Amino acid sequence: MEDLNNDGWMDLLVGAPNFFSRKEEIGGAVYVYMNHAGKLDKSPPIRLNGSDGSMFGIAISSLGDLNQDGFKDVAIGAPFDGNGKVYIYHGSPKGLVSKAAQILDGISVGIRTFGYSLSGGLDIDGNTYPDLLVGSLSDTIVLYRSRTVVHLLKDVTISPQNIDLENKNCKHENGICVDLKACFSYSAVPAHYNPQIKLKCVFEAEADRRLQGKSSRVVFLKRHSTDQEYQHTGTILLNSQSSSHCTTTTIQLQEGIKDKLRSIPVTLTYSIHNAHDRNYLSVDKLPPLMPILSDVERNVYNMEVNFLKEGCGEDKICQSNMQLSYTFCSRVGNTDQFVPLPMEEKVPVFSLTDQKDVALRITITNFPSDPSNPMLDGDDAHEAQLIATFPDTLFFSGVRTGGDSLGLPMDKTVVCISNVNASEATCELGTPMKRNAEVTFYLIISTPGITIETTDLEVKLELTTISEQNPMPVVHARARVIIELPLSVSGKATPNRLSYSGEVRGESAMLTEEDVGNPIDIEVAVSNEGKSLRTLGSAFLNLMWPHEMRNGKWLLYPMKIHLKENENSNRSMECSPMNAINPLKLDVVRSDANSVQNEQAPSSASRWPLTLQEKKEDIILDCSQGTARCVVFQCPLYSFNQQVVLKVHGRLWNSSLLEEYPSVSSLKVIIRANITVKSSIKNLVLRDATTQIGVMLYSDVGVAPLGGIPWWIILIAVLAGILLLLLLVLILWKCGFFKRKRLQDEKLPQYHAVKIPREERPMVREEKTGTIKKKDWVTNWTEDGTVNSPS
């Protein structure tokens, strides 16, 4: 019995060395009953178990207070646990500690059945600490002496308390330094115990950081040659109890550190290296024992060196507000210029046939979330990083911060480091990323792992900082992947203008193809600028041939169709339906006369120059508009590398045009062709794989006059003439052409007679003198009726 929790009540320990449990592999046990104010059964006992066959609990002994913590300790023997073992258990305020503080093994002393008997609680060597005697069945006992417990008192100071990055304070070097000082003294029981104790002190910086594979941000100055740059070892001599001595060391901040926010942890570990008691008096010539540090306090002291937090607001708490945006881009040639990928339904589209690399334009800002309250957040983001994770189909290739094709200014250089397989890249954004900063750069991503089964690209982007910020969600940058077939189709008609004339003949009267009308040859070429189609699927060339008018009469009669890979290839491919070719079984003219150039040279359309009326398109015959009917010829495009050509020979059915359009100046017939692909690949895209061929039809010169001039043309001409005449009359009337000038009555000239006496007349005077002379005289009439006569 022993008071294990120092409550004044004796507790009970009951040994059960024969206790056995095969399932739990237990061989021996000790039950501990705690005394609650005189009642041992108030709470269930604690069972301490031994190993299988150990006879644990055969011997139990009280030891007294071994560690001088104020609680009694006990020893329990297990003689058949190997060579035998003795377990030492400490008392505590809650009772016996179930984990053994020490284990004494018989192997170390060369005794079997060690721990068969125990005797403790007696001070054998006179150091005021209880000792332990361990017996065995080997007729041998072992004395274990208790060592004096030393309590260390320590005082650790840091100068300066905070690191000012702007203050280079090293005394003998250019840099930032911090002084560490540790002072120790000790106490022990009994009070007259005063050995000279030599302490070994080890300073170590940033142990956890180095376990993460990162280098330390500080180095110790004036360290020993055996010490690492992040360590410093020193010794202190304590001559007696209450005497104090110190050790000092200096750490220097390394240049170019990135983490300027988190403190620098420094650990001080100390232990007794040696002790010499000059006043020790040997009892029965027993050698002195080395004192031991109390286990109540750890022999490790942790301290932190903090930074002055600039750019963190008045509260000295850095609350950043980093935001990320991205844009998928493609590279312009081999330059460092990039353009955004095209968008479809707000999703960027990456074409596998266009490029081998793709760029991800990243923009990261650190602006306040609320401009009206800028001090809320947006502080400096310390150790700001972007971590980009790529799927198996993508690999990190590099980073670019130069010339932006969008004309936006670029920021300082961003450094990105990838892992071994380039599946992840870590980009440093600033040390720190300042308030109101904006960083833009391009992640170059290689795409060698993309296959025809790849439907999209996804890059995981994650921002990290040691500053305080609301949880930043992981951004998944996605782009759609398409496999664009580099197929193009083009076509031409020979000739592209035809005329129709002659007489109307029934279908039964047609015996040869020459009876139908003028010939026409259609040529459609399909070009493949990429790889073979063999692995992508089946492609087909579709030709929509307008063989009938809307009312079912013949329009372009097909005579022959032929699909050939290229000029040097002998392989030809059949098109369907073949029964639509020459369905009336008309006789084919000889091969040398089949060509349009031989049969229609020159054509009626090329003999006569077209007037403005003839150039006007009156009617369009097109299957897509419902003005004609088409037969669709589908031609398979097997694996080919360059080009295939489809040639169709046909005839213009003159009789249908003479019946339906005898007086139309011109018509246009549209022939369409396109490419379709049947494939299990979902992201296969075929663009601009259509073409249309236009053929102009003109009525011959002898046909148009039969219909005369249409009445509406005559009506328009008459109305135009009348309108022109009225316009001319209006202009003459405005110019005053129809106004004539009349003289007023009051302005007519007036005549006045004057009587001249005979004797005064000149004629009478001349008669008397015998000389007759005629005198000139003039009378002037004025507008007001007055007469002006010369004197």
Disulfide bonds with the S-S distance in Angstrom:
Cys170-Cys177 1.77
Cys183-Cys246 1.78
Cys312-Cys318 1.45
Cys416-Cys427 1.95
Cys575-Cys635 1.89
Cys623-Cys630 1.67
